[in-house]
């Protein structure tokens, strides 16, 4: 399924996990269970040694995955094995893409059923080669906007992104936080085009997920809280949380915001 | 301060450099770039910096004719004495400059990374002197091998934050500082210590450090009436090297950049036995720039190694990567053993104990005197007091 098709049934729940954590073998089944529990899109993180946009939870997951043998070749095998009928998205740092070559990387994404790429340390200005490669291989290249992105830049990013626009709920790095909502509503409202808006960074509870949907987002992205549950071996609790989150955002659809 | 970052095209050095950072950091970086661009030609700013460099940092530093070392090498050697800068290294040239930029941008807090501790100390100095809250990220491994510098920073009121992620050295300290800055940029300036990272740091740090080369050029012309045949500087990220090289780029002067050869060219899945990104590295992205880095075939960054904490970095500034590619700068190497040799030789021959980082430049000169020509300048980027325990340990192994 293409990302654009998935957004026909918004609001969506996008779930991030770090591929290879705890082991590469465990990842395909985890993806299937997340989708069965209600994930509409799965972001599969490729672990990097130096994840500058990530907080301690995802840093630790990346280290565990690398220690368990995860690398880019294994990543694409694992992604291909995770046979689900929702979009799978790559998330990872640009050096990993650069090392393989942008064209080969986008081609391998397409071959393993990955239909979008999020590269958090690659602003549109530096994305030329990957942008072209993604076009060639029919892969969406998803850009991020942050609360401190000025309006003029935001409209440039809206034009450049494809699939959806990843709105960073707050400044700082990834990780579960309680103050997710302060600048989010404003950022969602500043998006002027009709590109789907997905909000991530810091969302860890069904209430927070519902709140960003009420604030006008088309999707809520959860990551660190899921990674944390996987680290603790609580996969059933994770499935439950995904169900609760999905439930919460579906109920929140079309409701007016409480706070934002 | 409002600025238009709709198109944040960064200055590049050939294909190297750029702005490979998370979106949250694009705006702070562009504000910094624009503030620096405005201030670099501002007379008031320049006067304030010049005054502090003279009266606080102790510039200009001598260009010293090392007679005994010259005799040993059969080549006339001058030492640019950055070890005499307040704080014990060239690092203060940059921290003073950036702190004044930060002050004029209205920032109240400085964060920095440090490896050997020299940049942390230089940041603590400006933090105390110019009135900033100062926090320095430092890898646990480096805290262990540079205890005295940790204490110096704390004495001057800076907080040293141990970094426990990754290899627990300089690269991880930079990662942590970038993560901090992504949340704190409104009141915080990230005072990067080397001519690496995203635009505008490579250019800005080079400019603040080029006081070294500007002075050296004037001094050598005054005493010798001509330029040297070569200039030797050690390279970790490359701030002292770019500082002394920059004013000589258009001249017929050999520029020798000495990287840490460490234990040799070996590497494992996760570690390199050296810090020689120009010598052994390949193109890749680290800390916001495309440059030469030590990495595995998949793009995972390797942990570097050097006896000198300040050269223990798996990347290098993008301008040096470019200058090495064009051949203008010649990358060289000195391994641990050669550096220790240089450390001992300069101490004994001249009564000057160099930093282990600078000792790589001295050691290289001792091992390859023919590369120097008839007259050379070696940049003594810092003093070696901080390294005494490390050298004692090394020799006991």
Interface residues (C-beta under 8 A of the other chain):
Chain A: X48 X49 X50 X51 X52 X53 X54 X55 X56 X59 X63 X66 X71 X72 X73 X93 X94 X95 X96 X97 X98 X99 X100 X120 X121 X122 X123 X125 X126 X143 X144 X145 X146 X147 X148 X149 X150 X152 X153 X155 X156 X157 X168 X171 X172 X173
Chain B: X2 X3 X4 X5 X6 X7 X8 X9 X10 X18 X19 X20 X21 X22 X23 X24 X26 X27 X28 X165 X166 X171 X172 X175 X178 X179 X182 X183 X185 X283 X284 X285 X286 X287 X288 X290 X293 X295 X297 X298 X299 X300 X301
